[in-house]
Amino acid sequence: MQIQKVGVVGAGQMGNGIAHVLALAGYEVLVNDVNEASLGKSLASIDKNMDRQVRSAKITQESKAAALARISTTVTLADLGASDLVIEAATEKEEVKNAIFAALLPHLQPHTILSSNTSSISITRLASRTDRPEKFMGFHFMNPVPVMQLVELIRGIATDAATYDALHGVVTKLGKIAASAEDFPGFIVNRILMPMINEAVYTLYEGVGNVRSIDQSMKLGANHPMGPLALADFIGLDTCLSIMNVLHDGLADTKYRPCPLLTKYVEAGWLGRKTQRGFYDYRGEVPVPTR
Ligand code: NAD
């Protein structure tokens, strides 16, 4: 099937990035958010991020203008009814996502594919609450979307081959690479990445190293482009904790228990870059380790 119109639900950091890459690839994009202010902010940040790509000669001023002209916004979810594909990228709460799909379903065309950018919620369970589990898939972009090459494609138990092929085609058109993952907690990337980050926090908690030595060890000793604690701050410590909880609950193995120090940072509201403090303090000129 031909996908031309894409609806994106949620204009946060992921929704912005997804709208950005879709529009550059030629799709017509309609972005929805409950919060009108988020929609305005979203367009401004897409504009700014595209400017950066123009400056580094990744795109031209003309392709930027054409892409921006393909993006529109709405606070009315029903407006997404004409979409060929809907990508849900709202807050990571199952009840929020279920409510979005329930409100959207009466307005959709029969051929519309539904997808979720969830990092951790079961695709099979989300799909089972809709009228089209065979046309429902996990479509997991990485942050920041315009930069990261990978998209995980997650089939629910009922997802049909045509839906998989259609989303695989979108990934190719975006110039990105797809990896197929089965629908188990954390899929592939977070199943491997989050326990490593959690272990880095345990290493800090037990005093084996401090923030600087742990990050330096993994950068210089394992050739990671960013240390695990700096990466955790970038992702958001609340997000890291909630994914560890999903792994712990879903796989019922104590090896996934979240580090108490990670919980403590989240309880303090030190969530990383977005609150200006996490394993590093970002309020000054340069990030300063908090331990
Ligand atoms: P975010 O908090 O930046 O944005 C979420 C947006 O959803 C907000 O603008 C909020 O107003 C909006 N929203 C909430 N309820 C809504 C509703 N009922 N209808 C429409 N919009 C609604 O979150 P994010 O980091 O962009 O994450 C979004 C999704 O992407 C989550 O499922 C998350 O797990 C997933 N994800 C996040 C990352 C990451 O690194 N942040 C990476 C991959 C996937």
py3Dmol code that shows the C-alpha trace and the ligand (Angstrom):
import py3Dmol

protein = """\
ATOM      1  CA  MET A   1       0.000   0.000   0.000  1.00  0.00           C
ATOM      2  CA  GLN A   2       1.006   3.582  -0.654  1.00  0.00           C
ATOM      3  CA  ILE A   3       1.656   5.684   2.459  1.00  0.00           C
ATOM      4  CA  GLN A   4       1.445   9.423   1.858  1.00  0.00           C
ATOM      5  CA  LYS A   5      -0.246  11.003   4.853  1.00  0.00           C
ATOM      6  CA  VAL A   6       1.182  10.308   8.279  1.00  0.00           C
ATOM      7  CA  GLY A   7      -0.351  11.384  11.580  1.00  0.00           C
ATOM      8  CA  VAL A   8       1.979  11.799  14.564  1.00  0.00           C
ATOM      9  CA  VAL A   9       0.428  11.851  18.038  1.00  0.00           C
ATOM     10  CA  GLY A  10       2.550  13.623  20.666  1.00  0.00           C
ATOM     11  CA  ALA A  11       4.767  16.609  19.908  1.00  0.00           C
ATOM     12  CA  GLY A  12       7.512  15.919  22.452  1.00  0.00           C
ATOM     13  CA  GLN A  13      11.147  15.279  21.634  1.00  0.00           C
ATOM     14  CA  MET A  14      10.367  12.052  19.744  1.00  0.00           C
ATOM     15  CA  GLY A  15       7.253  13.306  17.915  1.00  0.00           C
ATOM     16  CA  ASN A  16       9.250  16.333  16.685  1.00  0.00           C
ATOM     17  CA  GLY A  17      12.076  14.215  15.401  1.00  0.00           C
ATOM     18  CA  ILE A  18       9.711  11.788  13.682  1.00  0.00           C
ATOM     19  CA  ALA A  19       7.763  14.625  11.993  1.00  0.00           C
ATOM     20  CA  HIS A  20      11.090  16.189  10.941  1.00  0.00           C
ATOM     21  CA  VAL A  21      12.447  13.090   9.141  1.00  0.00           C
ATOM     22  CA  LEU A  22       9.080  12.160   7.603  1.00  0.00           C
ATOM     23  CA  ALA A  23       8.605  15.634   6.123  1.00  0.00           C
ATOM     24  CA  LEU A  24      12.136  15.681   4.686  1.00  0.00           C
ATOM     25  CA  ALA A  25      11.423  12.315   3.040  1.00  0.00           C
ATOM     26  CA  GLY A  26       8.338  13.758   1.314  1.00  0.00           C
ATOM     27  CA  TYR A  27       5.471  12.573   3.538  1.00  0.00           C
ATOM     28  CA  GLU A  28       2.608  14.890   4.457  1.00  0.00           C
ATOM     29  CA  VAL A  29       2.664  15.079   8.234  1.00  0.00           C
ATOM     30  CA  LEU A  30      -0.059  16.126  10.651  1.00  0.00           C
ATOM     31  CA  VAL A  31       1.102  16.405  14.260  1.00  0.00           C
ATOM     32  CA  ASN A  32      -1.354  16.251  17.161  1.00  0.00           C
ATOM     33  CA  ASP A  33      -0.818  17.109  20.827  1.00  0.00           C
ATOM     34  CA  VAL A  34      -3.228  17.785  23.686  1.00  0.00           C
ATOM     35  CA  ASN A  35      -1.126  20.754  24.601  1.00  0.00           C
ATOM     36  CA  GLU A  36      -1.339  23.610  22.073  1.00  0.00           C
ATOM     37  CA  ALA A  37       1.867  25.193  23.391  1.00  0.00           C
ATOM     38  CA  SER A  38       3.770  21.936  22.673  1.00  0.00           C
ATOM     39  CA  LEU A  39       2.729  22.168  19.020  1.00  0.00           C
ATOM     40  CA  GLY A  40       4.166  25.671  18.677  1.00  0.00           C
ATOM     41  CA  LYS A  41       7.374  24.641  20.440  1.00  0.00           C
ATOM     42  CA  SER A  42       7.593  21.572  18.266  1.00  0.00           C
ATOM     43  CA  LEU A  43       7.526  23.546  14.997  1.00  0.00           C
ATOM     44  CA  ALA A  44      10.134  25.957  16.372  1.00  0.00           C
ATOM     45  CA  SER A  45      12.459  23.121  17.333  1.00  0.00           C
ATOM     46  CA  ILE A  46      12.033  21.351  13.983  1.00  0.00           C
ATOM     47  CA  ASP A  47      12.919  24.652  12.293  1.00  0.00           C
ATOM     48  CA  LYS A  48      16.013  25.041  14.491  1.00  0.00           C
ATOM     49  CA  ASN A  49      17.136  21.436  13.969  1.00  0.00           C
ATOM     50  CA  MET A  50      16.715  21.720  10.201  1.00  0.00           C
ATOM     51  CA  ASP A  51      18.775  24.937  10.265  1.00  0.00           C
ATOM     52  CA  ARG A  52      21.583  22.947  11.838  1.00  0.00           C
ATOM     53  CA  GLN A  53      21.345  20.431   8.971  1.00  0.00           C
ATOM     54  CA  VAL A  54      21.419  23.270   6.423  1.00  0.00           C
ATOM     55  CA  ARG A  55      24.554  24.701   8.075  1.00  0.00           C
ATOM     56  CA  SER A  56      26.295  21.325   7.898  1.00  0.00           C
ATOM     57  CA  ALA A  57      25.167  20.934   4.248  1.00  0.00           C
ATOM     58  CA  LYS A  58      23.125  17.795   4.975  1.00  0.00           C
ATOM     59  CA  ILE A  59      20.037  19.454   3.444  1.00  0.00           C
ATOM     60  CA  THR A  60      19.450  22.569   1.340  1.00  0.00           C
ATOM     61  CA  GLN A  61      17.461  25.668   2.289  1.00  0.00           C
ATOM     62  CA  GLU A  62      14.939  24.665  -0.409  1.00  0.00           C
ATOM     63  CA  SER A  63      14.426  21.147   0.945  1.00  0.00           C
ATOM     64  CA  LYS A  64      14.028  22.600   4.439  1.00  0.00           C
ATOM     65  CA  ALA A  65      11.326  25.022   3.232  1.00  0.00           C
ATOM     66  CA  ALA A  66       9.539  22.255   1.315  1.00  0.00           C
ATOM     67  CA  ALA A  67       9.651  19.929   4.340  1.00  0.00           C
ATOM     68  CA  LEU A  68       8.300  22.584   6.720  1.00  0.00           C
ATOM     69  CA  ALA A  69       5.450  23.236   4.285  1.00  0.00           C
ATOM     70  CA  ARG A  70       4.494  19.547   4.541  1.00  0.00           C
ATOM     71  CA  ILE A  71       4.045  19.703   8.341  1.00  0.00           C
ATOM     72  CA  SER A  72       0.800  20.893   9.913  1.00  0.00           C
ATOM     73  CA  THR A  73      -0.473  20.662  13.477  1.00  0.00           C
ATOM     74  CA  THR A  74      -3.788  20.139  15.227  1.00  0.00           C
ATOM     75  CA  VAL A  75      -5.131  19.783  18.758  1.00  0.00           C
ATOM     76  CA  THR A  76      -8.045  17.742  17.375  1.00  0.00           C
ATOM     77  CA  LEU A  77      -7.169  14.057  17.286  1.00  0.00           C
ATOM     78  CA  ALA A  78     -10.032  13.290  14.846  1.00  0.00           C
ATOM     79  CA  ASP A  79      -8.189  15.351  12.183  1.00  0.00           C
ATOM     80  CA  LEU A  80      -5.755  12.422  11.888  1.00  0.00           C
ATOM     81  CA  GLY A  81      -8.580  10.313  10.415  1.00  0.00           C
ATOM     82  CA  ALA A  82      -7.333  10.792   6.836  1.00  0.00           C
ATOM     83  CA  SER A  83      -3.874   9.362   7.632  1.00  0.00           C
ATOM     84  CA  ASP A  84      -2.535   6.236   5.926  1.00  0.00           C
ATOM     85  CA  LEU A  85      -0.281   5.672   8.926  1.00  0.00           C
ATOM     86  CA  VAL A  86      -0.493   6.947  12.499  1.00  0.00           C
ATOM     87  CA  ILE A  87       2.615   6.977  14.694  1.00  0.00           C
ATOM     88  CA  GLU A  88       1.780   7.400  18.371  1.00  0.00           C
ATOM     89  CA  ALA A  89       4.640   9.089  20.251  1.00  0.00           C
ATOM     90  CA  ALA A  90       2.828  10.405  23.330  1.00  0.00           C
ATOM     91  CA  THR A  91       3.810  10.079  26.980  1.00  0.00           C
ATOM     92  CA  GLU A  92       5.033   6.595  27.998  1.00  0.00           C
ATOM     93  CA  LYS A  93       1.918   5.579  29.947  1.00  0.00           C
ATOM     94  CA  GLU A  94      -0.197   2.660  28.832  1.00  0.00           C
ATOM     95  CA  GLU A  95      -3.493   4.292  29.831  1.00  0.00           C
ATOM     96  CA  VAL A  96      -2.599   7.425  27.821  1.00  0.00           C
ATOM     97  CA  LYS A  97      -1.798   5.339  24.735  1.00  0.00           C
ATOM     98  CA  ASN A  98      -4.947   3.199  25.077  1.00  0.00           C
ATOM     99  CA  ALA A  99      -7.087   6.328  25.406  1.00  0.00           C
ATOM    100  CA  ILE A 100      -5.490   7.853  22.280  1.00  0.00           C
ATOM    101  CA  PHE A 101      -6.163   4.737  20.186  1.00  0.00           C
ATOM    102  CA  ALA A 102      -9.736   4.440  21.491  1.00  0.00           C
ATOM    103  CA  ALA A 103     -10.475   8.077  20.597  1.00  0.00           C
ATOM    104  CA  LEU A 104      -8.826   7.750  17.188  1.00  0.00           C
ATOM    105  CA  LEU A 105     -10.371   4.470  15.962  1.00  0.00           C
ATOM    106  CA  PRO A 106     -13.841   5.774  14.995  1.00  0.00           C
ATOM    107  CA  HIS A 107     -12.212   8.334  12.651  1.00  0.00           C
ATOM    108  CA  LEU A 108      -9.760   6.049  10.842  1.00  0.00           C
ATOM    109  CA  GLN A 109     -10.051   4.571   7.369  1.00  0.00           C
ATOM    110  CA  PRO A 110     -10.051   0.772   7.163  1.00  0.00           C
ATOM    111  CA  HIS A 111      -6.569   0.652   5.581  1.00  0.00           C
ATOM    112  CA  THR A 112      -4.847   2.894   8.140  1.00  0.00           C
ATOM    113  CA  ILE A 113      -1.857   1.351   9.907  1.00  0.00           C
ATOM    114  CA  LEU A 114      -1.455   2.133  13.594  1.00  0.00           C
ATOM    115  CA  SER A 115       1.946   2.163  15.259  1.00  0.00           C
ATOM    116  CA  SER A 116       3.501   3.102  18.562  1.00  0.00           C
ATOM    117  CA  ASN A 117       6.951   4.485  19.304  1.00  0.00           C
ATOM    118  CA  THR A 118       6.801   3.025  22.824  1.00  0.00           C
ATOM    119  CA  SER A 119      10.149   2.065  24.358  1.00  0.00           C
ATOM    120  CA  SER A 120       8.762  -0.596  26.613  1.00  0.00           C
ATOM    121  CA  ILE A 121       5.017  -1.292  26.494  1.00  0.00           C
ATOM    122  CA  SER A 122       3.861  -4.597  24.960  1.00  0.00           C
ATOM    123  CA  ILE A 123       2.856  -4.085  21.321  1.00  0.00           C
ATOM    124  CA  THR A 124       0.616  -7.159  21.440  1.00  0.00           C
ATOM    125  CA  ARG A 125      -1.280  -5.743  24.425  1.00  0.00           C
ATOM    126  CA  LEU A 126      -1.684  -2.259  22.880  1.00  0.00           C
ATOM    127  CA  ALA A 127      -2.831  -3.863  19.611  1.00  0.00           C
ATOM    128  CA  SER A 128      -5.377  -6.097  21.335  1.00  0.00           C
ATOM    129  CA  ARG A 129      -7.255  -3.021  22.543  1.00  0.00           C
ATOM    130  CA  THR A 130      -7.790  -1.782  18.955  1.00  0.00           C
ATOM    131  CA  ASP A 131     -10.030  -2.980  16.104  1.00  0.00           C
ATOM    132  CA  ARG A 132      -6.987  -3.831  13.918  1.00  0.00           C
ATOM    133  CA  PRO A 133      -4.293  -5.861  15.704  1.00  0.00           C
ATOM    134  CA  GLU A 134      -3.108  -7.161  12.313  1.00  0.00           C
ATOM    135  CA  LYS A 135      -2.443  -3.571  11.198  1.00  0.00           C
ATOM    136  CA  PHE A 136      -0.669  -2.562  14.410  1.00  0.00           C
ATOM    137  CA  MET A 137       3.095  -2.472  14.963  1.00  0.00           C
ATOM    138  CA  GLY A 138       5.861  -1.148  17.147  1.00  0.00           C
ATOM    139  CA  PHE A 139       7.795   1.556  15.292  1.00  0.00           C
ATOM    140  CA  HIS A 140      10.676   2.419  17.612  1.00  0.00           C
ATOM    141  CA  PHE A 141      12.777   5.408  16.584  1.00  0.00           C
ATOM    142  CA  MET A 142      15.951   6.334  18.463  1.00  0.00           C
ATOM    143  CA  ASN A 143      16.694   9.723  20.010  1.00  0.00           C
ATOM    144  CA  PRO A 144      17.672  12.137  18.414  1.00  0.00           C
ATOM    145  CA  VAL A 145      15.627  10.905  15.450  1.00  0.00           C
ATOM    146  CA  PRO A 146      17.256  13.037  12.693  1.00  0.00           C
ATOM    147  CA  VAL A 147      20.695  11.711  13.703  1.00  0.00           C
ATOM    148  CA  MET A 148      20.184   8.063  14.666  1.00  0.00           C
ATOM    149  CA  GLN A 149      20.155   5.511  11.854  1.00  0.00           C
ATOM    150  CA  LEU A 150      18.231   2.658  13.436  1.00  0.00           C
ATOM    151  CA  VAL A 151      14.492   2.030  13.661  1.00  0.00           C
ATOM    152  CA  GLU A 152      13.317  -1.107  15.481  1.00  0.00           C
ATOM    153  CA  LEU A 153      10.307  -2.798  13.876  1.00  0.00           C
ATOM    154  CA  ILE A 154       8.339  -4.807  16.414  1.00  0.00           C
ATOM    155  CA  ARG A 155       5.613  -7.192  15.301  1.00  0.00           C
ATOM    156  CA  GLY A 156       2.823  -7.966  17.737  1.00  0.00           C
ATOM    157  CA  ILE A 157       1.560 -11.532  17.739  1.00  0.00           C
ATOM    158  CA  ALA A 158      -1.151 -10.644  15.157  1.00  0.00           C
ATOM    159  CA  THR A 159       0.755  -8.179  12.925  1.00  0.00           C
ATOM    160  CA  ASP A 160       0.417  -9.191   9.271  1.00  0.00           C
ATOM    161  CA  ALA A 161       3.165  -9.277   6.639  1.00  0.00           C
ATOM    162  CA  ALA A 162       1.705  -6.379   4.601  1.00  0.00           C
ATOM    163  CA  THR A 163       1.916  -4.077   7.639  1.00  0.00           C
ATOM    164  CA  TYR A 164       5.506  -5.105   8.324  1.00  0.00           C
ATOM    165  CA  ASP A 165       6.452  -4.554   4.668  1.00  0.00           C
ATOM    166  CA  ALA A 166       4.751  -1.137   4.596  1.00  0.00           C
ATOM    167  CA  LEU A 167       6.660   0.111   7.650  1.00  0.00           C
ATOM    168  CA  HIS A 168       9.899  -1.417   6.392  1.00  0.00           C
ATOM    169  CA  GLY A 169       9.324   0.612   3.217  1.00  0.00           C
ATOM    170  CA  VAL A 170       8.900   3.805   5.261  1.00  0.00           C
ATOM    171  CA  VAL A 171      12.198   3.162   7.083  1.00  0.00           C
ATOM    172  CA  THR A 172      13.974   2.708   3.743  1.00  0.00           C
ATOM    173  CA  LYS A 173      12.426   5.893   2.342  1.00  0.00           C
ATOM    174  CA  LEU A 174      13.674   7.754   5.419  1.00  0.00           C
ATOM    175  CA  GLY A 175      17.194   6.557   4.586  1.00  0.00           C
ATOM    176  CA  LYS A 176      17.354   4.660   7.862  1.00  0.00           C
ATOM    177  CA  ILE A 177      18.044   1.003   8.689  1.00  0.00           C
ATOM    178  CA  ALA A 178      15.448  -1.322  10.206  1.00  0.00           C
ATOM    179  CA  ALA A 179      16.101  -4.045  12.764  1.00  0.00           C
ATOM    180  CA  SER A 180      13.326  -6.546  13.498  1.00  0.00           C
ATOM    181  CA  ALA A 181      12.671  -7.323  17.123  1.00  0.00           C
ATOM    182  CA  GLU A 182      10.196  -9.682  18.724  1.00  0.00           C
ATOM    183  CA  ASP A 183       7.687  -8.246  21.162  1.00  0.00           C
ATOM    184  CA  PHE A 184       9.417  -8.889  24.503  1.00  0.00           C
ATOM    185  CA  PRO A 185      10.263  -6.283  27.162  1.00  0.00           C
ATOM    186  CA  GLY A 186      12.788  -3.681  25.996  1.00  0.00           C
ATOM    187  CA  PHE A 187      12.896  -5.173  22.468  1.00  0.00           C
ATOM    188  CA  ILE A 188      16.606  -5.285  21.441  1.00  0.00           C
ATOM    189  CA  VAL A 189      18.262  -1.921  22.055  1.00  0.00           C
ATOM    190  CA  ASN A 190      16.887  -1.229  25.522  1.00  0.00           C
ATOM    191  CA  ARG A 191      17.186  -4.879  26.610  1.00  0.00           C
ATOM    192  CA  ILE A 192      20.942  -4.544  26.167  1.00  0.00           C
ATOM    193  CA  LEU A 193      21.562  -0.828  26.747  1.00  0.00           C
ATOM    194  CA  MET A 194      19.548  -0.270  29.945  1.00  0.00           C
ATOM    195  CA  PRO A 195      21.127  -3.082  32.001  1.00  0.00           C
ATOM    196  CA  MET A 196      24.527  -1.625  31.027  1.00  0.00           C
ATOM    197  CA  ILE A 197      23.487   1.839  32.209  1.00  0.00           C
ATOM    198  CA  ASN A 198      21.975   0.332  35.383  1.00  0.00           C
ATOM    199  CA  GLU A 199      25.239  -1.544  36.007  1.00  0.00           C
ATOM    200  CA  ALA A 200      27.158   1.716  35.592  1.00  0.00           C
ATOM    201  CA  VAL A 201      24.929   3.221  38.313  1.00  0.00           C
ATOM    202  CA  TYR A 202      25.625   0.177  40.544  1.00  0.00           C
ATOM    203  CA  THR A 203      29.354   0.712  39.925  1.00  0.00           C
ATOM    204  CA  LEU A 204      28.895   4.282  41.169  1.00  0.00           C
ATOM    205  CA  TYR A 205      26.627   3.204  44.076  1.00  0.00           C
ATOM    206  CA  GLU A 206      29.148   0.656  45.323  1.00  0.00           C
ATOM    207  CA  GLY A 207      32.007   3.161  45.051  1.00  0.00           C
ATOM    208  CA  VAL A 208      33.959   1.186  42.465  1.00  0.00           C
ATOM    209  CA  GLY A 209      34.367   4.419  40.505  1.00  0.00           C
ATOM    210  CA  ASN A 210      33.095   7.987  40.438  1.00  0.00           C
ATOM    211  CA  VAL A 211      31.041   9.583  37.649  1.00  0.00           C
ATOM    212  CA  ARG A 212      34.105  10.782  35.772  1.00  0.00           C
ATOM    213  CA  SER A 213      36.115   7.547  36.032  1.00  0.00           C
ATOM    214  CA  ILE A 214      33.155   5.366  35.028  1.00  0.00           C
ATOM    215  CA  ASP A 215      32.347   7.438  31.952  1.00  0.00           C
ATOM    216  CA  GLN A 216      36.006   7.781  31.003  1.00  0.00           C
ATOM    217  CA  SER A 217      36.519   4.016  31.344  1.00  0.00           C
ATOM    218  CA  MET A 218      33.729   3.173  28.948  1.00  0.00           C
ATOM    219  CA  LYS A 219      34.698   5.911  26.475  1.00  0.00           C
ATOM    220  CA  LEU A 220      38.400   5.145  26.346  1.00  0.00           C
ATOM    221  CA  GLY A 221      38.328   1.479  27.360  1.00  0.00           C
ATOM    222  CA  ALA A 222      35.342   0.260  25.359  1.00  0.00           C
ATOM    223  CA  ASN A 223      35.331   2.939  22.644  1.00  0.00           C
ATOM    224  CA  HIS A 224      31.800   4.124  23.452  1.00  0.00           C
ATOM    225  CA  PRO A 225      31.183   7.624  22.034  1.00  0.00           C
ATOM    226  CA  MET A 226      29.582   8.710  25.323  1.00  0.00           C
ATOM    227  CA  GLY A 227      29.948   7.373  28.888  1.00  0.00           C
ATOM    228  CA  PRO A 228      26.952   5.424  30.289  1.00  0.00           C
ATOM    229  CA  LEU A 229      26.142   8.027  32.964  1.00  0.00           C
ATOM    230  CA  ALA A 230      26.265  10.932  30.494  1.00  0.00           C
ATOM    231  CA  LEU A 231      24.060   8.839  28.207  1.00  0.00           C
ATOM    232  CA  ALA A 232      21.594   8.185  31.052  1.00  0.00           C
ATOM    233  CA  ASP A 233      21.359  11.953  31.649  1.00  0.00           C
ATOM    234  CA  PHE A 234      20.689  12.434  27.949  1.00  0.00           C
ATOM    235  CA  ILE A 235      17.912   9.807  27.841  1.00  0.00           C
ATOM    236  CA  GLY A 236      16.348  10.959  31.141  1.00  0.00           C
ATOM    237  CA  LEU A 237      16.819   9.081  34.429  1.00  0.00           C
ATOM    238  CA  ASP A 238      13.044   8.651  34.864  1.00  0.00           C
ATOM    239  CA  THR A 239      12.908   6.953  31.448  1.00  0.00           C
ATOM    240  CA  CYS A 240      15.860   4.702  32.361  1.00  0.00           C
ATOM    241  CA  LEU A 241      14.178   3.734  35.646  1.00  0.00           C
ATOM    242  CA  SER A 242      10.849   3.017  34.034  1.00  0.00           C
ATOM    243  CA  ILE A 243      12.470   0.790  31.377  1.00  0.00           C
ATOM    244  CA  MET A 244      14.404  -1.117  34.088  1.00  0.00           C
ATOM    245  CA  ASN A 245      11.097  -1.650  35.909  1.00  0.00           C
ATOM    246  CA  VAL A 246       9.529  -2.994  32.721  1.00  0.00           C
ATOM    247  CA  LEU A 247      12.462  -5.437  32.245  1.00  0.00           C
ATOM    248  CA  HIS A 248      12.313  -6.451  35.912  1.00  0.00           C
ATOM    249  CA  ASP A 249       8.542  -6.986  35.939  1.00  0.00           C
ATOM    250  CA  GLY A 250       8.257  -8.452  32.452  1.00  0.00           C
ATOM    251  CA  LEU A 251      11.179 -10.883  32.621  1.00  0.00           C
ATOM    252  CA  ALA A 252      10.911 -11.608  36.373  1.00  0.00           C
ATOM    253  CA  ASP A 253      14.670 -11.879  36.780  1.00  0.00           C
ATOM    254  CA  THR A 254      16.523 -10.138  39.653  1.00  0.00           C
ATOM    255  CA  LYS A 255      19.395  -9.294  37.309  1.00  0.00           C
ATOM    256  CA  TYR A 256      17.214  -6.423  36.068  1.00  0.00           C
ATOM    257  CA  ARG A 257      16.578  -4.842  39.497  1.00  0.00           C
ATOM    258  CA  PRO A 258      16.918  -1.058  39.226  1.00  0.00           C
ATOM    259  CA  CYS A 259      19.817   0.370  41.230  1.00  0.00           C
ATOM    260  CA  PRO A 260      18.587   2.179  44.391  1.00  0.00           C
ATOM    261  CA  LEU A 261      20.816   5.126  43.483  1.00  0.00           C
ATOM    262  CA  LEU A 262      18.972   5.507  40.166  1.00  0.00           C
ATOM    263  CA  THR A 263      15.683   5.552  42.092  1.00  0.00           C
ATOM    264  CA  LYS A 264      17.112   8.164  44.483  1.00  0.00           C
ATOM    265  CA  TYR A 265      18.106  10.524  41.645  1.00  0.00           C
ATOM    266  CA  VAL A 266      14.612  10.199  40.153  1.00  0.00           C
ATOM    267  CA  GLU A 267      12.984  10.841  43.548  1.00  0.00           C
ATOM    268  CA  ALA A 268      15.108  13.982  43.881  1.00  0.00           C
ATOM    269  CA  GLY A 269      13.831  15.190  40.509  1.00  0.00           C
ATOM    270  CA  TRP A 270      17.403  15.036  39.175  1.00  0.00           C
ATOM    271  CA  LEU A 271      16.347  13.555  35.858  1.00  0.00           C
ATOM    272  CA  GLY A 272      19.367  14.489  33.738  1.00  0.00           C
ATOM    273  CA  ARG A 273      19.702  17.161  31.065  1.00  0.00           C
ATOM    274  CA  LYS A 274      15.994  17.987  30.954  1.00  0.00           C
ATOM    275  CA  THR A 275      16.047  19.183  34.582  1.00  0.00           C
ATOM    276  CA  GLN A 276      19.663  20.435  34.316  1.00  0.00           C
ATOM    277  CA  ARG A 277      20.863  17.965  36.943  1.00  0.00           C
ATOM    278  CA  GLY A 278      21.464  14.239  36.979  1.00  0.00           C
ATOM    279  CA  PHE A 279      24.794  12.416  37.171  1.00  0.00           C
ATOM    280  CA  TYR A 280      26.152  15.752  35.964  1.00  0.00           C
ATOM    281  CA  ASP A 281      25.098  19.292  36.869  1.00  0.00           C
ATOM    282  CA  TYR A 282      24.430  21.235  33.647  1.00  0.00           C
ATOM    283  CA  ARG A 283      23.707  24.630  35.166  1.00  0.00           C
ATOM    284  CA  GLY A 284      27.181  26.067  34.582  1.00  0.00           C
ATOM    285  CA  GLU A 285      29.396  26.452  31.528  1.00  0.00           C
ATOM    286  CA  VAL A 286      30.542  22.820  31.559  1.00  0.00           C
ATOM    287  CA  PRO A 287      28.854  19.728  33.042  1.00  0.00           C
ATOM    288  CA  VAL A 288      30.149  18.978  36.550  1.00  0.00           C
ATOM    289  CA  PRO A 289      29.833  15.448  38.031  1.00  0.00           C
ATOM    290  CA  THR A 290      27.422  15.296  40.995  1.00  0.00           C
ATOM    291  CA  ARG A 291      29.387  12.386  42.566  1.00  0.00           C
TER     292      ARG A 291
END
"""
ligand_1 = """\
44
NAD
P 7.809 13.758 25.773
O 7.386 13.813 27.185
O 8.914 14.636 25.277
O 6.523 14.053 24.817
C 5.283 13.456 24.983
C 4.235 14.375 24.356
O 2.982 13.666 24.344
C 3.996 15.683 25.118
O 4.123 16.781 24.241
C 2.559 15.540 25.632
O 1.841 16.777 25.684
C 1.959 14.615 24.574
N 0.731 13.942 25.001
C 0.439 13.424 26.222
N -0.810 12.899 26.199
C -1.306 13.092 24.942
C -2.547 12.789 24.317
N -3.513 12.186 24.977
N -2.707 13.127 23.021
C -1.719 13.760 22.330
N -0.523 14.083 22.882
C -0.322 13.748 24.178
O 8.137 12.211 25.478
P 9.131 11.586 24.389
O 10.490 11.446 25.000
O 8.960 12.301 23.099
O 8.557 10.088 24.289
C 7.408 9.802 23.539
C 7.347 8.302 23.272
O 8.554 7.890 22.601
C 7.265 7.428 24.518
O 6.447 6.332 24.247
C 8.712 6.987 24.735
O 8.818 5.748 25.407
C 9.185 6.843 23.316
N 10.634 6.934 23.109
C 11.374 7.859 23.785
C 12.756 7.939 23.557
C 13.617 8.959 24.281
O 14.843 8.826 24.277
N 13.024 9.981 24.888
C 13.382 7.078 22.632
C 12.578 6.168 21.920
C 11.210 6.103 22.180
"""
view = py3Dmol.view(width=600, height=400)
view.addModel(protein, "pdb")
view.setStyle({"model": 0}, {"cartoon": {"style": "trace"}})
view.addModel(ligand_1, "xyz")
view.setStyle({"model": 1}, {"stick": {}})
view.zoomTo()
view.show()
